[in-house]
Amino acid sequence: MSIPKPYQQMKADHPQMMDAYESFNAACVAAGPLDARTVALVKLCISMGAGMEGAAHSHTRKALEAGWTPDELLHAAFMCAPTIGFPNMMRARGWVLDVTEKNS
C-alpha cells in the first residue's frame, strides 16, 4: 500500500512526533485480543461513523489488505444506516466504493 504524501511529509518534517503517534497506535492494537483483520474493520467503521473521508479511504485499503472483501466492506458501510442515518451511510458507502472500484 502506498503511504499518502501528506503523511510522508509529516513524518519527514516531524519524525519524533510521528514515531510517538505510530507507537501509540501499536500500543492500542496490542492492548486487547482483536486480531489484525478485525482491527482493520473496526478502524474503517470508526472512520465512517466519524465522517472522516481520508481515514475511511485509508482504512478501506488497509481492510482489503487484511483480507476483507469489497462486499464485506460495503456491508459494514450499510450497517452505519441505523446508527448514523441513511445519508451518512450513503456517504460512507461512497468512500468504500472510491477505493474498491479503483482496485477492481
Number of C-alpha atoms within 10 A of each C-alpha: 7 7 8 10 9 9 11 14 11 12 14 11 11 11 13 11 12 16 12 11 12 12 12 12 12 11 11 10 14 12 9 8 9 12 11 15 15 15 17 21 22 16 18 27 21 15 20 28 19 14 16 14 16 13 17 25 22 20 24 30 20 20 24 19 13 16 14 17 14 19 12 14 21 19 12 20 23 17 15 21 16 9 10 14 13 14 11 19 23 15 15 29 20 17 22 27 18 14 18 19 10 8 10 6
